Amino acid sequence: MVILSVLLWISTLILVAYACFPAISILAITFRKRVNPMPAQSEMSFACIITAYRDVKIALPQVDSLLKQNYRNFHIYLVGDHCEKPDFLPEHASLSILFPEPALNSKVLSIKYAMDRFVTEPAAILILDSDNLVQQDTLNHLNSFLSAGYTAVQGQRTAKNLDTTVAALDALGELYYNTIQRDTPFLLGSSATIAGSGMAVRTTFFKSYIDRLFQEGKQFEIAEDKLLQMMLVQHGHRIAYCRKALIFDEKVSLGSQIQRQRTRWIRSWFQHWSSAIRLAGSGIAGTDWNVFYFGLMLSFPPMFLLVAGLIVTTVAGFFAALIVSPAPAPLWKAIPKIPVIVWRQILAVMKIQASKKDFMATDHSQFVGIEEVWKKRKDDFPYLTGK
């Protein structure tokens, strides 16, 4: 029981530390000055790769938003994997629309398919999902960070639609993670996490990353962005975050869609948690703040798991205390009535002001002697009676 209690306390302390982590980090950035790189003097060449699956038409507004950029040095590669060719497709000198045969059924393979068909070798690669839209100056802002020496920069994904409650809740989660896992760590001298789309990476590094995926047989990995960000930080790079580079992302509108999406994310967290802890440990060993903070941040559990864990450890701690004490039978029978006491305590909080004028003395009604009490209660203290 002692070992169980120790493990419970350790688990609780870890969860409390995780729970405090966002607030402490946000407090820390209030003392940091935001510094943005100066606008670049020249336009770096970009390959904008859009991966579409089953429906290439959904990506056409994205293509249009790229063609309207206040930037000229780029080429768009739209990969329509497992897609039928529609009757009409736009044509432009800066656009290549590719339909792989046979179907690839993999985002990584779609990206590699586009890279193998570059018209000219770009300086950087921007990865986009088919449902994204980019604001007119996005490439200019990404170019500023890459020209300033960063190897990778994540743009700010934000909601394209807020038309349903589910979409608004999905957008709420995106906003939270933009602050806690991207903007805040970057301001604190660490790296922003990669969101899966809207990230620009120098071509030389991105090619080495794709090659590594194929070498390790991970071309069908569902969380390829996690591997990219880990590789960047492990190689000593700091991932920048650009709030001005807006990438509008379609938010899910149905509960079933968000359930499917979160299943993939939660699975990814469990897969990579141990790697994140090892990364944080290597940051401590190498006295590298970027690596340590980034690894610690990646290990941060999904919010609902954190809240559930705190509730479970709190309840488990409560029952462990009852068992160790040990609690007499009437106390166990009273447990279902706990909500009544909780409600009374809420009312007590509401009457705090009244306590300034009222002593709030407790009334007592039990007039009994020690002999009578001991006769009723002695069996509840086996450690005194030797039972």
Secondary structure, 3 states (H helix, E strand, C coil): CHHHHHHHHHHHHHHHHHHHHHHHHHHHHCCCCCCCCCCCCCCCCEEEEEEEECCCHHHHHHHHHHHCCCCCCEEEEEEEECCCCCCCCCCCCCEEEECCCCCCCCHHHHHHHHHCCCCCCCCEEEEEECCCEECCCHHHHHHHHHHCCCCEEEEEEEECCCCCHHHHHHHHHHHHHHHHHHHHHHHCCCCCCCCCCCEEEEHHHHHHHHHHHHHCCCCCCCCHHHHHHHHHHHCCCCCEEEEEEEEEECCCCCHHHHHHHHHHHHHHHHHHHHHHHHHHHHHHHCCCHHHHHHHHHHCCCCHHHHHHHHHHHHHHHHHHHHHHCCCCHHHHHHHHHHHHHHHHHHHHHHCCHHHHCCCCCCCCCCCCCHHHHHHHHHHHCHHHHCC
